[in-house]
Amino acid sequence: MALDTVAVRERLRLVLGEFVDVDADDDGDLYLEHATVRAYVQLTNYQDEHTCLGITMLIASGLALQPAVFRWVAVKSVHFRFGALSAVVRADDRVDVTFSHSLLIDDLTDERLRATVLPVVFTGSDLREEAHSLFSGE
């Protein structure tokens, strides 16, 4: 049986709160903030038996539609042991870049949860800074 998502949200606040800012939006969905990145946390049931934690960060928004953006995403993506870097073309022909990762958390100790989630958020923060330095003039 999947964990109670309200309990999981509270656990995330307790376990991660000393390392990153943990807050909730008006709908009660959690987000984590570190440096310049906001990591949105989604909790879902997987096969009605497990709790899946998804983390999604907006790395860059509204970039020019150019090969350099897609090349950067492709080259950076091969270096990750976890997470996925994605580029999405919007209806206005601008590009948004996201970094995301999902994991099952039912059996993770607090230490393992920290050791799993924090590197994802820190990586997203580094990627956001790099993307800003490369593409901020657009």
N, C-alpha and C positions, 0 to 999 in steps of 0.2 A: 504494500500500500504506500502511496506517495506521502511525503511529509506535508504537514499543514503549511501552506505558503505564508500565512501570517507569522507563524513561529519561525520560518526560515528567514523572513525579512528582518525580524528582531535579532536573530542570530547573526545575520550579516552586519547589522549595525554594531553589535557588541564585538564581533571578531575583527572587523575591518576598520572600525571607527577611529582607532588610535593611529592608523597609518594614512588614511585618506578621508576626506569629508564624505559623510554618508547622509543623504537627505531623501525626501520623498516629494513627488509632485502632487498636484491636487487629487489625482486618482489613486494615490497611495503607492505608485510605482517608485521603486528605489532608483537612485542614481548615485554614482561615486564621482568625486571630483579630485583630480590631482593636477597640479600645475595648470596647464591651459586646456585640459581635456575633461569632458563630462562623459562618463560611461553609464549608459542606461542598462539597467538590470531587468531581465524578463524571467519570471519563474513560470514554468509550465509543467504539466504532467506528461511523462513519456510512457506510453503503453499502460497507462493507468496504474503503474506500479512504482514509478520512479519520479524523482524531482529533477528537472533539467534547469540549469541556470544558464541563461544567455546574456552575454555582455556585448553591447554595440556602441561604438564611438564614431562620431563624425570627425574625420581627420581634416578634411578640407571641403569647402562648399563653394559652388559657383565658379569653378576653374574654367578657363578657356578650353574649348574642345580642340586639343592638339595632341599629336603623337607623344610628346615628351611626358605628358601626364600618364598615359597608358604604359609607356616604357618604364617609368618610375614604379608604377604599381606592379608590373610584371617582374621587374628585377628585384624589388624589395620582397615580394611574396615568396621567393624561393629560399629566403633566409630564416623563415619562421618555423619553429618546431610545433607551434600552436597558433591558432588564429588564422583569419583569412582577411586579406586586404582586397577591397573591391572598388571598382570605379563604375559609376552609373551615370549614363547620359540622361539629363532631364529634358523635358519637353521644350525648354528654351535654348537647347543646345549648349548648356553649361554642364559641367561635370562635378559630381559629388563623390568623395572618396570616404569609405568607411572601413573600420577594422572591427572584426567580431570574433567571438569564440563562444562555444557552448560546451558544457560538461554536466555529467550526472553527479549530484552532490550527496546522495543519500548516506553513504558510508564514510564521508570525509570527516576527519577530526578537524577541530578548529585550526590547528597548525597546518594541516594539509590544505584546508580551504584558503587560508592566507597565502600559502606558498603557491597556490594555483591561480587565484584571482589577481593578486597584486602584480605579478609580472605582466599579465595581460594589460592592466590599466597603465602601468609604467611604460610598456611598449607603445601603447596608443599615444601617450603623452609625447614620447620621443618622435614618433611618426608625425604627429601634428606639428611639432616644432620644425622638423625637417621639411615637410610639405610647405609650411609657411615661408621658410627661407628660400625654397626653390621657386615657388609659384606666387609669391605675394605681390609681385608687380603686375599681375594680370587683372 
